[in-house]
Amino acid sequence: MVSGLRELGQGRTIALSTADVHVYDTGVPDGQPVVLLHGFLTNSATWRHVHAALAENHRLVLVDLPGSGRSPDPRTGDWTADRCTDMLAELFDVLSLASPVVIGSQMGGSLAAWLAARHPTRVSRLVVMAAGALGEEAGNLWLYRLLAMPVLGGVVARVFPRRLFAARWAAAHGPGFRPEPDAVVSYHRQLRMRGPAIARFGLGIRRSYGPSFDVLVGPLAGLRTPTLLLFGAEDRLVPPSTGRRFADLLPDSRLVVLPGCGDFPQEEKPDETVAEITAFLRAR
């Protein structure tokens, strides 16, 4: 496990109707519930630099999406954003999370927005970070597609060189940022062991956005859920223009573009990320 999550212990795996999902339930038991959703090729370890601060005054639930972290592989390969957000709504019921704040990064940010659009009464506030549902660079899809291929995907995952993975991982961050070696090792190990399952899940979610990234436009337009949008000024995968597109659709939103930051605000700019989220949660 990546350093920074060990104090959360083993967590627990919850059997839902469509998947078994591992969660870490921490913080103040009767505090405002906050749910954290990670992105593609990561897991709950991506929150290692921010979870302690967020848990000081909130009930914090970190979710390993199907196939990632400690969650088992998805039971079937037929995943869509609708199916995943319905799964999350069921998880909220099981954990007695009444209208939590939902914070998502990358794919998790897209799912958080999709959840609020599909189940607006289930989300009290929304934090969307580097989410590609309204636009991302096409080059971000090659690894999804390669790993998702039958037979070949498993072979590619097992032999995928750590050096190449580390180089591509670094390229997703802002200039000059050096990802922690133990994080690279952990994410690379997850790719080698579970890459095809993760890719099939992620590709199903990605296809839900539509080829022109327009499927979510209608459902999001006019959504009144208070929303904080955090995007990196140096993000090569999901540019700040995507954040502006979110902001144009959401009347009760605020866009923050973090200077020098790439695709991982919670890892690259943890102090700024915590400060923005904390101020947002205290507002109103």
C-alpha positions as a Markdown table, in Angstrom:
| # | Residue | x | y | z |
|---|---|---|---|---|
| 1 | Met | 0.0 | 0.0 | 0.0 |
| 2 | Val | 1.3 | 3.5 | -0.8 |
| 3 | Ser | 2.5 | 5.4 | 2.3 |
| 4 | Gly | -0.2 | 7.7 | 3.6 |
| 5 | Leu | -3.1 | 5.2 | 3.7 |
| 6 | Arg | -1.7 | 2.7 | 6.3 |
| 7 | Glu | -3.3 | 4.6 | 9.2 |
| 8 | Leu | -6.7 | 3.9 | 7.6 |
| 9 | Gly | -6.3 | 0.2 | 8.2 |
| 10 | Gln | -7.8 | -2.5 | 5.9 |
| 11 | Gly | -11.2 | -0.8 | 5.3 |
| 12 | Arg | -14.0 | -3.1 | 4.2 |
| 13 | Thr | -15.5 | -4.5 | 1.1 |
| 14 | Ile | -19.2 | -4.1 | 0.6 |
| 15 | Ala | -21.3 | -6.4 | -1.6 |
| 16 | Leu | -23.6 | -4.4 | -3.8 |
| 17 | Ser | -26.0 | -5.6 | -6.5 |
| 18 | Thr | -23.6 | -4.9 | -9.4 |
| 19 | Ala | -20.1 | -5.0 | -7.8 |
| 20 | Asp | -18.2 | -5.5 | -4.6 |
| 21 | Val | -16.6 | -2.2 | -3.6 |
| 22 | His | -13.9 | -1.6 | -1.0 |
| 23 | Val | -14.2 | 1.6 | 1.1 |
| 24 | Tyr | -12.2 | 3.3 | 3.9 |
| 25 | Asp | -14.7 | 5.0 | 6.3 |
| 26 | Thr | -12.9 | 7.4 | 8.5 |
| 27 | Gly | -13.1 | 10.8 | 10.2 |
| 28 | Val | -15.9 | 12.1 | 12.4 |
| 29 | Pro | -18.7 | 9.5 | 12.4 |
| 30 | Asp | -21.5 | 12.1 | 12.8 |
| 31 | Gly | -19.8 | 14.7 | 10.7 |
| 32 | Gln | -20.8 | 15.9 | 7.2 |
| 33 | Pro | -20.2 | 13.0 | 4.9 |
| 34 | Val | -17.7 | 13.4 | 2.1 |
| 35 | Val | -17.1 | 10.8 | -0.5 |
| 36 | Leu | -13.8 | 10.6 | -2.5 |
| 37 | Leu | -13.6 | 9.0 | -6.0 |
| 38 | His | -10.3 | 8.4 | -7.7 |
| 39 | Gly | -9.4 | 8.3 | -11.4 |
| 40 | Phe | -8.2 | 5.9 | -14.0 |
| 41 | Leu | -5.2 | 3.7 | -13.1 |
| 42 | Thr | -5.1 | 5.0 | -9.5 |
| 43 | Asn | -7.0 | 4.1 | -6.3 |
| 44 | Ser | -7.7 | 5.6 | -2.9 |
| 45 | Ala | -4.0 | 6.1 | -2.4 |
| 46 | Thr | -4.3 | 9.2 | -4.7 |
| 47 | Trp | -5.9 | 11.0 | -1.7 |
| 48 | Arg | -2.9 | 10.2 | 0.7 |
| 49 | His | -1.8 | 13.9 | 1.0 |
| 50 | Val | -5.3 | 15.3 | 1.6 |
| 51 | His | -7.5 | 12.7 | 3.4 |
| 52 | Ala | -6.2 | 13.5 | 7.0 |
| 53 | Ala | -7.0 | 17.2 | 6.7 |
| 54 | Leu | -10.4 | 16.5 | 5.2 |
| 55 | Ala | -11.2 | 13.9 | 7.9 |
| 56 | Glu | -10.7 | 16.4 | 10.7 |
| 57 | Asn | -14.2 | 17.7 | 10.6 |
| 58 | His | -16.0 | 15.3 | 8.3 |
| 59 | Arg | -17.0 | 11.7 | 7.9 |
| 60 | Leu | -14.7 | 10.7 | 5.0 |
| 61 | Val | -15.4 | 7.7 | 2.7 |
| 62 | Leu | -12.7 | 6.8 | 0.2 |
| 63 | Val | -14.0 | 4.5 | -2.5 |
| 64 | Asp | -11.9 | 2.1 | -4.6 |
| 65 | Leu | -13.8 | 1.8 | -7.8 |
| 66 | Pro | -14.4 | -1.7 | -9.2 |
| 67 | Gly | -11.1 | -3.4 | -10.2 |
| 68 | Ser | -8.9 | -0.8 | -8.5 |
| 69 | Gly | -7.2 | -0.8 | -5.1 |
| 70 | Arg | -8.7 | -3.4 | -2.8 |
| 71 | Ser | -12.0 | -3.7 | -4.8 |
| 72 | Pro | -12.4 | -6.9 | -6.7 |
| 73 | Asp | -12.5 | -6.9 | -10.5 |
| 74 | Pro | -15.9 | -6.0 | -12.0 |
| 75 | Arg | -18.3 | -8.9 | -12.3 |
| 76 | Thr | -19.0 | -8.1 | -16.0 |
| 77 | Gly | -17.3 | -5.8 | -18.6 |
| 78 | Asp | -20.5 | -4.0 | -19.4 |
| 79 | Trp | -20.0 | -0.8 | -17.4 |
| 80 | Thr | -21.3 | 2.6 | -18.2 |
| 81 | Ala | -21.4 | 5.9 | -16.3 |
| 82 | Asp | -25.1 | 5.3 | -15.6 |
| 83 | Arg | -24.5 | 1.9 | -14.1 |
| 84 | Cys | -21.6 | 3.2 | -12.0 |
| 85 | Thr | -23.5 | 6.1 | -10.6 |
| 86 | Asp | -26.4 | 3.9 | -9.8 |
| 87 | Met | -23.9 | 1.6 | -7.9 |
| 88 | Leu | -22.7 | 4.7 | -6.0 |
| 89 | Ala | -26.2 | 5.6 | -5.1 |
| 90 | Glu | -26.7 | 2.1 | -3.7 |
| 91 | Leu | -23.4 | 2.4 | -1.8 |
| 92 | Phe | -24.7 | 5.6 | -0.2 |
| 93 | Asp | -27.8 | 3.8 | 1.0 |
| 94 | Val | -25.8 | 0.9 | 2.5 |
| 95 | Leu | -23.5 | 3.4 | 4.3 |
| 96 | Ser | -26.4 | 5.7 | 5.4 |
| 97 | Leu | -24.8 | 8.6 | 3.6 |
| 98 | Ala | -27.5 | 11.2 | 3.2 |
| 99 | Ser | -26.7 | 13.6 | 0.4 |
| 100 | Pro | -22.9 | 13.6 | 0.9 |
| 101 | Val | -20.4 | 16.0 | -0.6 |
| 102 | Val | -18.9 | 14.1 | -3.5 |
| 103 | Ile | -15.3 | 14.9 | -4.6 |
| 104 | Gly | -13.9 | 13.2 | -7.7 |
| 105 | Ser | -10.6 | 13.4 | -9.5 |
| 106 | Gln | -10.1 | 12.6 | -13.2 |
| 107 | Met | -12.5 | 9.7 | -14.1 |
| 108 | Gly | -13.9 | 10.0 | -10.5 |
| 109 | Gly | -14.6 | 13.7 | -11.1 |
| 110 | Ser | -16.6 | 12.8 | -14.3 |
| 111 | Leu | -18.5 | 10.2 | -12.3 |
| 112 | Ala | -19.2 | 12.7 | -9.5 |
| 113 | Ala | -20.7 | 15.2 | -12.0 |
| 114 | Trp | -22.6 | 12.3 | -13.7 |
| 115 | Leu | -24.0 | 11.3 | -10.3 |
| 116 | Ala | -25.1 | 14.8 | -9.5 |
| 117 | Ala | -26.8 | 15.1 | -12.9 |
| 118 | Arg | -28.5 | 11.7 | -12.6 |
| 119 | His | -29.4 | 11.8 | -8.9 |
| 120 | Pro | -29.4 | 15.5 | -8.0 |
| 121 | Thr | -31.0 | 14.9 | -4.6 |
| 122 | Arg | -28.2 | 12.5 | -3.6 |
| 123 | Val | -25.4 | 15.0 | -3.7 |
| 124 | Ser | -25.3 | 18.1 | -1.5 |
| 125 | Arg | -22.1 | 19.6 | -3.0 |
| 126 | Leu | -19.8 | 18.6 | -5.8 |
| 127 | Val | -16.0 | 19.0 | -6.3 |
| 128 | Val | -14.9 | 18.1 | -9.8 |
| 129 | Met | -11.1 | 17.9 | -10.4 |
| 130 | Ala | -9.4 | 17.4 | -13.8 |
| 131 | Ala | -12.5 | 15.6 | -15.1 |
| 132 | Gly | -12.6 | 14.8 | -18.8 |
| 133 | Ala | -16.3 | 14.1 | -19.3 |
| 134 | Leu | -16.7 | 17.4 | -21.3 |
| 135 | Gly | -13.4 | 17.1 | -23.2 |
| 136 | Glu | -10.0 | 15.5 | -23.0 |
| 137 | Glu | -7.0 | 15.0 | -25.3 |
| 138 | Ala | -7.5 | 12.0 | -27.7 |
| 139 | Gly | -4.1 | 10.7 | -26.8 |
| 140 | Asn | -5.3 | 9.8 | -23.4 |
| 141 | Leu | -7.3 | 6.8 | -24.8 |
| 142 | Trp | -4.6 | 4.6 | -26.3 |
| 143 | Leu | -3.7 | 2.9 | -23.1 |
| 144 | Tyr | -7.4 | 2.2 | -22.3 |
| 145 | Arg | -7.9 | 0.6 | -25.7 |
| 146 | Leu | -4.7 | -1.5 | -25.7 |
| 147 | Leu | -5.2 | -2.9 | -22.2 |
| 148 | Ala | -8.9 | -3.7 | -22.8 |
| 149 | Met | -8.1 | -5.9 | -25.8 |
| 150 | Pro | -8.8 | -9.6 | -25.2 |
| 151 | Val | -5.7 | -11.7 | -24.4 |
| 152 | Leu | -3.3 | -9.0 | -25.7 |
| 153 | Gly | -4.3 | -6.6 | -23.0 |
| 154 | Gly | -3.2 | -9.0 | -20.3 |
| 155 | Val | 0.1 | -9.6 | -21.9 |
| 156 | Val | 0.8 | -5.9 | -22.4 |
| 157 | Ala | -0.1 | -5.2 | -18.7 |
| 158 | Arg | 2.2 | -7.9 | -17.4 |
| 159 | Val | 5.2 | -6.7 | -19.4 |
| 160 | Phe | 4.6 | -3.0 | -19.4 |
| 161 | Pro | 8.0 | -1.5 | -18.5 |
| 162 | Arg | 8.1 | 0.5 | -15.2 |
| 163 | Arg | 10.4 | 3.0 | -16.8 |
| 164 | Leu | 7.9 | 3.8 | -19.6 |
| 165 | Phe | 5.0 | 3.9 | -17.1 |
| 166 | Ala | 7.0 | 6.3 | -14.9 |
| 167 | Ala | 7.8 | 8.5 | -17.8 |
| 168 | Arg | 4.1 | 8.7 | -18.9 |
| 169 | Trp | 3.1 | 9.2 | -15.3 |
| 170 | Ala | 5.4 | 12.1 | -14.9 |
| 171 | Ala | 4.2 | 13.6 | -18.1 |
| 172 | Ala | 0.7 | 13.8 | -16.7 |
| 173 | His | 1.9 | 16.1 | -13.9 |
| 174 | Gly | 2.9 | 19.7 | -14.1 |
| 175 | Pro | 6.4 | 20.7 | -15.3 |
| 176 | Gly | 9.1 | 20.0 | -12.7 |
| 177 | Phe | 6.9 | 17.8 | -10.5 |
| 178 | Arg | 8.5 | 14.4 | -9.6 |
| 179 | Pro | 6.0 | 11.7 | -8.6 |
| 180 | Glu | 6.9 | 9.8 | -5.5 |
| 181 | Pro | 8.8 | 6.6 | -6.3 |
| 182 | Asp | 6.6 | 4.4 | -4.1 |
| 183 | Ala | 3.5 | 5.8 | -5.7 |
| 184 | Val | 4.8 | 5.0 | -9.2 |
| 185 | Val | 5.8 | 1.5 | -8.0 |
| 186 | Ser | 2.3 | 0.9 | -6.5 |
| 187 | Tyr | 0.3 | 2.2 | -9.5 |
| 188 | His | 2.6 | 0.2 | -11.9 |
| 189 | Arg | 2.0 | -3.0 | -9.9 |
| 190 | Gln | -1.7 | -2.4 | -10.0 |
| 191 | Leu | -1.5 | -2.0 | -13.8 |
| 192 | Arg | 0.5 | -5.2 | -14.2 |
| 193 | Met | -1.8 | -7.2 | -12.1 |
| 194 | Arg | -5.2 | -5.8 | -13.0 |
| 195 | Gly | -4.7 | -3.6 | -16.1 |
| 196 | Pro | -7.3 | -5.3 | -18.4 |
| 197 | Ala | -10.1 | -5.1 | -15.8 |
| 198 | Ile | -9.3 | -1.5 | -15.0 |
| 199 | Ala | -9.2 | -0.6 | -18.6 |
| 200 | Arg | -12.5 | -2.3 | -19.5 |
| 201 | Phe | -14.2 | -0.5 | -16.7 |
| 202 | Gly | -12.6 | 2.9 | -17.6 |
| 203 | Leu | -13.3 | 2.5 | -21.3 |
| 204 | Gly | -16.9 | 1.8 | -20.6 |
| 205 | Ile | -17.1 | 5.0 | -18.5 |
| 206 | Arg | -15.3 | 7.0 | -21.1 |
| 207 | Arg | -17.6 | 5.8 | -24.0 |
| 208 | Ser | -20.5 | 7.1 | -22.0 |
| 209 | Tyr | -19.3 | 10.7 | -22.6 |
| 210 | Gly | -19.9 | 10.3 | -26.4 |
| 211 | Pro | -17.4 | 10.9 | -29.2 |
| 212 | Ser | -18.0 | 14.7 | -29.0 |
| 213 | Phe | -18.1 | 14.8 | -25.2 |
| 214 | Asp | -21.7 | 16.1 | -25.4 |
| 215 | Val | -23.8 | 13.5 | -23.7 |
| 216 | Leu | -23.5 | 15.2 | -20.2 |
| 217 | Val | -24.2 | 18.7 | -21.5 |
| 218 | Gly | -28.0 | 18.5 | -21.3 |
| 219 | Pro | -28.2 | 16.8 | -17.9 |
| 220 | Leu | -25.6 | 19.2 | -16.4 |
| 221 | Ala | -27.2 | 22.4 | -17.8 |
| 222 | Gly | -28.9 | 24.2 | -15.0 |
| 223 | Leu | -27.9 | 21.8 | -12.3 |
| 224 | Arg | -28.1 | 23.7 | -9.1 |
| 225 | Thr | -25.7 | 21.7 | -7.0 |
| 226 | Pro | -23.0 | 24.0 | -5.6 |
| 227 | Thr | -19.8 | 23.0 | -7.4 |
| 228 | Leu | -16.1 | 23.6 | -7.0 |
| 229 | Leu | -14.1 | 23.0 | -10.2 |
| 230 | Leu | -10.4 | 22.4 | -9.7 |
| 231 | Phe | -8.2 | 22.1 | -12.9 |
| 232 | Gly | -4.5 | 22.3 | -13.5 |
| 233 | Ala | -3.1 | 25.1 | -15.7 |
| 234 | Glu | -0.5 | 22.7 | -17.0 |
| 235 | Asp | -2.7 | 19.6 | -17.5 |
| 236 | Arg | -1.8 | 18.0 | -20.8 |
| 237 | Leu | -4.7 | 15.4 | -20.6 |
| 238 | Val | -7.6 | 17.5 | -19.5 |
| 239 | Pro | -7.0 | 21.2 | -20.3 |
| 240 | Pro | -8.4 | 24.1 | -18.3 |
| 241 | Ser | -10.8 | 24.8 | -21.2 |
| 242 | Thr | -12.7 | 21.7 | -20.1 |
| 243 | Gly | -13.1 | 23.3 | -16.7 |
| 244 | Arg | -14.4 | 26.4 | -18.3 |
| 245 | Arg | -17.0 | 24.3 | -20.2 |
| 246 | Phe | -18.1 | 22.8 | -16.9 |
| 247 | Ala | -18.4 | 26.3 | -15.4 |
| 248 | Asp | -20.4 | 27.6 | -18.3 |
| 249 | Leu | -23.0 | 24.8 | -17.8 |
| 250 | Leu | -23.2 | 25.0 | -14.0 |
| 251 | Pro | -24.8 | 28.2 | -12.7 |
| 252 | Asp | -23.7 | 27.6 | -9.0 |
| 253 | Ser | -20.0 | 26.8 | -9.7 |
| 254 | Arg | -16.6 | 28.3 | -9.2 |
| 255 | Leu | -13.6 | 27.4 | -11.4 |
| 256 | Val | -10.1 | 27.4 | -9.8 |
| 257 | Val | -7.2 | 26.9 | -12.2 |
| 258 | Leu | -4.1 | 25.9 | -10.2 |
| 259 | Pro | -0.9 | 27.4 | -11.6 |
| 260 | Gly | 1.9 | 24.9 | -12.4 |
| 261 | Cys | -0.4 | 21.9 | -11.8 |
| 262 | Gly | -1.1 | 19.0 | -14.1 |
| 263 | Asp | -3.7 | 16.3 | -13.9 |
| 264 | Phe | -3.4 | 15.5 | -10.2 |
| 265 | Pro | -4.2 | 18.5 | -8.0 |
| 266 | Gln | -4.5 | 16.3 | -4.9 |
| 267 | Glu | -1.0 | 14.9 | -5.4 |
| 268 | Glu | 0.8 | 17.9 | -6.9 |
| 269 | Lys | -0.8 | 20.8 | -5.0 |
| 270 | Pro | -2.3 | 19.1 | -1.8 |
| 271 | Asp | -2.2 | 22.2 | 0.4 |
| 272 | Glu | -3.9 | 24.4 | -2.2 |
| 273 | Thr | -6.4 | 21.6 | -2.9 |
| 274 | Val | -7.3 | 21.2 | 0.8 |
| 275 | Ala | -7.6 | 25.0 | 1.2 |
| 276 | Glu | -9.9 | 25.4 | -1.7 |
| 277 | Ile | -12.1 | 22.4 | -0.7 |
| 278 | Thr | -12.2 | 23.5 | 3.0 |
| 279 | Ala | -13.3 | 27.0 | 2.1 |
| 280 | Phe | -15.9 | 25.6 | -0.3 |
| 281 | Leu | -17.4 | 23.3 | 2.3 |
| 282 | Arg | -17.5 | 26.1 | 4.9 |
| 283 | Ala | -19.2 | 28.5 | 2.6 |
| 284 | Arg | -22.9 | 29.2 | 3.0 |
